[in-house]
Amino acid sequence: MKIAPEITYRNVEKTVAIDSLVQEKIDKLERVCNYISSCHIAIEKIHDRPSGGSPYRVRIDITIPPDQEIVAESNPGETNQYVDVDTVIRDAFKMAQRQVRELARQQRESDKAKDNNQADDTMGLVTKLFREQGYGFIKTIDDGQDIYFHRNSVLHDDFDRIEIGTGVRFFATEGDRGMQASTVQIVNKPGHSVGQAEETLIAPPLGWQE
């Protein structure tokens, strides 16, 4: 980490066992994402004799470049009374690890999409869409070739936003059934620009509605 992890104890005795557990969990987080910039862990006892639930609460605040913040907190409710502090720590780190893994995956996909766009990206329009089956076809702008794409190939889970005529940018790869599109990214829809992007509208290829 760019900054050494900060661990705060409030009304909880710092023991060798607890410290070792926390360090072990921090190491696992770094294996999931090795560019975490900061991590603060607060371990506290909020009640001496709670009427219900655990007396312990653990909160983990993580910062990941460029400016992503992750918060994971564990404070078992009434149905989990008398949960010990070790278990609460494990639960908090489990939630943090899940969030860090997902963010790292999204960033890798975004970086891959940027690399593909710079190296050999292709522009096209969606001409066939089988929404229930989760796939469709893109007609390329340059040569009018039909390229298969699947729901899982669409970035940011945007498959449900796609319609016939949606402009996309993608990377063409050779699959078992011929050419197929990966890292499909929505660019615009006919007659409309998307968001704040300065993209020019895609000129439809001849015969794209056939």
C-alpha positions as CSV (number, residue, x, y, z in Angstrom):
1,M,0.0,0.0,0.0
2,K,1.1,3.6,-0.6
3,I,0.2,4.4,3.0
4,A,0.6,2.0,5.8
5,P,-2.7,0.6,7.1
6,E,-4.2,2.4,10.1
7,I,-5.8,0.3,12.8
8,T,-7.8,1.9,15.5
9,Y,-9.0,0.1,18.7
10,R,-11.9,1.6,20.7
11,N,-12.7,-0.1,24.0
12,V,-11.2,-3.3,22.6
13,E,-7.9,-4.7,23.9
14,K,-5.3,-5.0,21.2
15,T,-3.9,-8.6,21.4
16,V,-1.3,-10.4,19.4
17,A,-4.0,-12.7,18.1
18,I,-6.3,-9.9,16.9
19,D,-3.4,-8.0,15.4
20,S,-2.2,-11.1,13.5
21,L,-5.7,-11.8,12.2
22,V,-6.0,-8.2,10.9
23,Q,-2.6,-8.3,9.2
24,E,-3.5,-11.7,7.6
25,K,-6.7,-10.2,6.2
26,I,-4.8,-7.0,5.0
27,D,-2.3,-9.3,3.1
28,K,-5.2,-11.1,1.4
29,L,-6.7,-7.8,0.3
30,E,-3.5,-6.7,-1.2
31,R,-3.3,-10.0,-3.1
32,V,-6.7,-9.2,-4.6
33,C,-5.6,-5.6,-5.5
34,N,-2.0,-4.6,-5.1
35,Y,-2.4,-0.9,-5.7
36,I,-4.6,0.0,-2.7
37,S,-3.6,3.5,-1.7
38,S,-4.9,3.6,1.9
39,C,-6.8,1.4,4.4
40,H,-8.2,2.3,7.8
41,I,-9.7,-0.3,10.1
42,A,-11.7,0.7,13.2
43,I,-12.4,-2.1,15.7
44,E,-14.7,-1.1,18.5
45,K,-16.8,-2.3,21.3
46,I,-20.0,-0.2,21.2
47,H,-21.9,-1.9,24.1
48,D,-20.7,-3.7,27.2
49,R,-24.0,-5.6,27.7
50,P,-26.1,-5.3,24.6
51,S,-29.7,-6.3,24.9
52,G,-29.4,-7.9,21.4
53,G,-26.7,-8.3,18.8
54,S,-23.0,-8.3,19.1
55,P,-21.2,-5.7,21.2
56,Y,-18.5,-5.3,18.5
57,R,-18.4,-3.3,15.3
58,V,-15.7,-3.3,12.6
59,R,-15.5,-0.7,9.8
60,I,-13.0,-0.8,7.0
61,D,-12.4,2.3,4.8
62,I,-10.3,1.7,1.6
63,T,-9.1,4.0,-1.1
64,I,-8.2,2.7,-4.6
65,P,-6.8,4.9,-7.3
66,P,-7.8,7.0,-9.1
67,D,-10.5,8.1,-6.6
68,Q,-12.6,5.1,-5.6
69,E,-13.6,4.6,-2.0
70,I,-14.9,1.4,-0.4
71,V,-16.6,1.0,3.0
72,A,-17.3,-2.3,4.6
73,E,-18.9,-2.5,8.0
74,S,-19.9,-5.5,10.2
75,N,-22.1,-5.2,13.3
76,P,-24.1,-8.4,13.7
77,G,-27.8,-7.8,14.6
78,E,-30.0,-9.3,17.3
79,T,-30.2,-12.7,15.6
80,N,-26.4,-13.1,16.0
81,Q,-26.0,-12.3,19.7
82,Y,-22.7,-12.8,21.4
83,V,-20.6,-13.0,18.2
84,D,-17.0,-12.6,19.2
85,V,-14.7,-9.9,17.8
86,D,-12.7,-12.3,15.6
87,T,-15.8,-13.3,13.7
88,V,-16.9,-9.7,13.3
89,I,-13.4,-8.8,11.9
90,R,-13.6,-11.7,9.5
91,D,-17.0,-10.7,8.2
92,A,-16.0,-7.1,7.7
93,F,-12.9,-8.2,5.7
94,K,-15.0,-10.7,3.7
95,M,-17.3,-7.8,2.6
96,A,-14.3,-5.6,1.8
97,Q,-12.6,-8.2,-0.2
98,R,-15.7,-8.9,-2.3
99,Q,-16.0,-5.1,-3.1
100,V,-12.3,-4.7,-3.9
101,R,-12.4,-7.8,-6.2
102,E,-15.4,-6.4,-8.1
103,L,-13.8,-3.0,-8.4
104,A,-10.5,-4.4,-9.6
105,R,-12.4,-6.5,-12.2
106,Q,-14.3,-3.4,-13.5
107,Q,-11.0,-1.5,-13.7
108,R,-9.3,-4.3,-15.6
109,E,-12.2,-4.5,-18.1
110,S,-12.1,-0.7,-18.5
111,D,-8.3,-0.8,-19.1
112,K,-8.7,-3.7,-21.6
113,A,-11.4,-1.8,-23.5
114,K,-9.1,1.3,-23.7
115,D,-6.2,-0.8,-24.9
116,N,-8.4,-2.5,-27.5
117,N,-9.9,0.8,-28.7
118,Q,-6.4,2.2,-29.2
119,A,-5.0,-0.9,-30.9
120,D,-7.7,-2.2,-33.2
121,D,-11.2,-1.2,-32.3
122,T,-14.1,-1.4,-34.7
123,M,-17.3,0.7,-35.0
124,G,-20.7,-0.6,-36.0
125,L,-24.4,-0.6,-35.5
126,V,-26.5,-3.3,-33.8
127,T,-28.8,-4.7,-36.6
128,K,-30.2,-7.8,-34.9
129,L,-31.0,-8.3,-31.3
130,F,-32.3,-11.4,-29.5
131,R,-32.8,-10.0,-26.1
132,E,-34.3,-13.0,-24.4
133,Q,-31.5,-15.2,-25.7
134,G,-28.9,-12.7,-24.7
135,Y,-27.1,-12.1,-28.0
136,G,-27.2,-10.1,-31.2
137,F,-25.3,-9.0,-34.3
138,I,-23.4,-5.9,-35.2
139,K,-22.8,-4.6,-38.7
140,T,-19.4,-3.0,-39.1
141,I,-19.2,0.5,-40.5
142,D,-16.2,-0.2,-42.7
143,D,-17.2,-3.2,-44.6
144,G,-20.7,-4.1,-43.5
145,Q,-19.7,-7.4,-42.0
146,D,-22.1,-9.0,-39.5
147,I,-20.4,-9.7,-36.1
148,Y,-21.9,-11.8,-33.3
149,F,-21.9,-10.5,-29.8
150,H,-23.2,-11.9,-26.5
151,R,-24.6,-10.2,-23.4
152,N,-21.5,-11.0,-21.4
153,S,-19.4,-9.1,-24.0
154,V,-21.1,-5.8,-23.3
155,L,-19.3,-3.6,-20.9
156,H,-20.9,-2.2,-17.7
157,D,-23.8,-4.6,-17.9
158,D,-25.3,-2.4,-20.6
159,F,-26.8,-5.2,-22.7
160,D,-30.4,-4.2,-21.7
161,R,-29.7,-0.6,-23.0
162,I,-28.9,-1.8,-26.5
163,E,-31.6,-1.5,-29.2
164,I,-31.6,-2.0,-33.0
165,G,-29.6,0.9,-34.4
166,T,-27.4,1.4,-31.3
167,G,-23.9,2.5,-32.2
168,V,-21.1,0.6,-30.6
169,R,-17.4,0.3,-30.4
170,F,-15.9,-3.2,-30.0
171,F,-12.9,-5.5,-30.5
172,A,-13.4,-8.3,-33.1
173,T,-11.9,-11.7,-32.3
174,E,-12.0,-15.1,-33.9
175,G,-14.3,-17.5,-32.1
176,D,-15.4,-21.1,-32.6
177,R,-18.2,-19.9,-34.8
178,G,-16.4,-17.2,-36.7
179,M,-15.8,-13.5,-35.8
180,Q,-17.4,-12.3,-32.6
181,A,-17.3,-9.0,-30.7
182,S,-15.7,-8.5,-27.3
183,T,-15.6,-5.5,-24.9
184,V,-18.7,-4.0,-26.6
185,Q,-19.2,-0.4,-25.6
186,I,-22.2,1.8,-26.4
187,V,-21.3,4.9,-28.4
188,N,-24.6,6.4,-29.4
189,K,-28.0,5.7,-30.8
190,P,-29.3,7.0,-34.2
191,G,-29.8,10.7,-34.0
192,H,-28.6,11.1,-30.4
193,S,-25.3,11.6,-28.6
194,V,-24.6,9.7,-25.4
195,G,-24.1,11.6,-22.1
196,Q,-21.3,14.2,-22.1
197,A,-19.1,12.3,-24.6
198,E,-17.8,14.2,-27.6
199,E,-18.4,11.3,-29.9
200,T,-19.6,12.0,-33.4
201,L,-22.7,10.2,-34.5
202,I,-22.0,6.9,-36.4
203,A,-22.9,7.0,-40.1
204,P,-25.0,3.8,-40.7
205,P,-23.4,1.4,-43.2
206,L,-25.3,0.8,-46.4
207,G,-28.1,-1.8,-46.0
208,W,-27.8,-1.9,-42.2
209,Q,-31.6,-2.3,-41.8
210,E,-31.9,-5.2,-44.3
